[in-house]
Amino acid sequence: MLYHKNLPAWERAMRTIGGVVMIAYGLFGMPGTMAGYLIAGTGAIAIATGFLGFCPMCVMVGRRLPSP
Protein backbone atom coordinates (compact mmCIF):
# COMPACT_ATOMS: atom_id res chain seq x y z
CA MET A 1 0.00 0.00 0.00
CA LEU A 2 1.38 3.36 -0.98
CA TYR A 3 0.77 6.43 1.12
CA HIS A 4 0.79 9.95 -0.22
CA LYS A 5 3.15 12.07 1.82
CA ASN A 6 1.33 14.76 3.75
CA LEU A 7 4.23 16.17 5.80
CA PRO A 8 6.73 18.75 4.53
CA ALA A 9 10.45 17.97 4.81
CA TRP A 10 11.09 20.35 7.72
CA GLU A 11 8.30 18.75 9.76
CA ARG A 12 9.55 15.26 8.99
CA ALA A 13 12.98 16.24 10.33
CA MET A 14 11.47 17.79 13.47
CA ARG A 15 9.34 14.71 14.14
CA THR A 16 12.39 12.45 13.82
CA ILE A 17 14.53 14.60 16.11
CA GLY A 18 11.69 14.99 18.60
CA GLY A 19 11.08 11.24 18.57
CA VAL A 20 14.71 10.52 19.41
CA VAL A 21 14.57 13.03 22.26
CA MET A 22 11.34 11.50 23.61
CA ILE A 23 12.79 7.99 23.53
CA ALA A 24 15.96 9.11 25.30
CA TYR A 25 14.01 10.98 27.97
CA GLY A 26 11.53 8.15 28.47
CA LEU A 27 14.19 5.47 28.87
CA PHE A 28 16.96 7.42 30.63
CA GLY A 29 15.13 10.30 32.33
CA MET A 30 12.31 8.18 33.75
CA PRO A 31 13.76 4.65 33.85
CA GLY A 32 11.50 1.77 34.79
CA THR A 33 8.27 3.77 35.03
CA MET A 34 5.12 3.32 33.02
CA ALA A 35 5.18 7.01 32.06
CA GLY A 36 8.74 6.61 30.74
CA TYR A 37 7.71 3.69 28.55
CA LEU A 38 4.68 5.63 27.32
CA ILE A 39 6.86 8.61 26.37
CA ALA A 40 9.34 6.28 24.61
CA GLY A 41 6.51 4.61 22.68
CA THR A 42 5.16 7.97 21.60
CA GLY A 43 8.65 8.88 20.42
CA ALA A 44 8.78 5.71 18.32
CA ILE A 45 5.51 6.68 16.63
CA ALA A 46 6.86 10.19 15.96
CA ILE A 47 9.97 8.70 14.34
CA ALA A 48 7.86 6.38 12.19
CA THR A 49 5.69 9.23 10.90
CA GLY A 50 8.82 11.29 10.26
CA PHE A 51 10.46 8.56 8.18
CA LEU A 52 7.32 7.70 6.25
CA GLY A 53 6.22 11.30 5.72
CA PHE A 54 2.65 10.23 6.38
CA CYS A 55 0.53 11.21 9.38
CA PRO A 56 -2.86 9.46 9.72
CA MET A 57 -4.23 12.20 11.98
CA CYS A 58 -3.38 14.84 9.38
CA VAL A 59 -5.41 12.87 6.83
CA MET A 60 -8.37 12.77 9.22
CA VAL A 61 -8.47 16.57 9.40
CA GLY A 62 -7.85 17.02 5.66
CA ARG A 63 -4.28 18.35 5.72
CA ARG A 64 -2.43 18.04 2.41
CA LEU A 65 0.84 19.20 0.94
CA PRO A 66 0.53 21.93 -1.68
CA SER A 67 0.86 20.63 -5.24
CA PRO A 68 4.21 21.39 -6.92
C-alpha positions in Angstrom: 0.0 0.0 0.0 1.4 3.4 -1.0 0.8 6.4 1.1 0.8 9.9 -0.2 3.1 12.1 1.8 1.3 14.8 3.7 4.2 16.2 5.8 6.7 18.7 4.5 10.5 18.0 4.8 11.1 20.3 7.7 8.3 18.7 9.8 9.6 15.3 9.0 13.0 16.2 10.3 11.5 17.8 13.5 9.3 14.7 14.1 12.4 12.5 13.8 14.5 14.6 16.1 11.7 15.0 18.6 11.1 11.2 18.6 14.7 10.5 19.4 14.6 13.0 22.3 11.3 11.5 23.6 12.8 8.0 23.5 16.0 9.1 25.3 14.0 11.0 28.0 11.5 8.2 28.5 14.2 5.5 28.9 17.0 7.4 30.6 15.1 10.3 32.3 12.3 8.2 33.8 13.8 4.6 33.9 11.5 1.8 34.8 8.3 3.8 35.0 5.1 3.3 33.0 5.2 7.0 32.1 8.7 6.6 30.7 7.7 3.7 28.5 4.7 5.6 27.3 6.9 8.6 26.4 9.3 6.3 24.6 6.5 4.6 22.7 5.2 8.0 21.6 8.6 8.9 20.4 8.8 5.7 18.3 5.5 6.7 16.6 6.9 10.2 16.0 10.0 8.7 14.3 7.9 6.4 12.2 5.7 9.2 10.9 8.8 11.3 10.3 10.5 8.6 8.2 7.3 7.7 6.2 6.2 11.3 5.7 2.6 10.2 6.4 0.5 11.2 9.4 -2.9 9.5 9.7 -4.2 12.2 12.0 -3.4 14.8 9.4 -5.4 12.9 6.8 -8.4 12.8 9.2 -8.5 16.6 9.4 -7.9 17.0 5.7 -4.3 18.3 5.7 -2.4 18.0 2.4 0.8 19.2 0.9 0.5 21.9 -1.7 0.9 20.6 -5.2 4.2 21.4 -6.9 
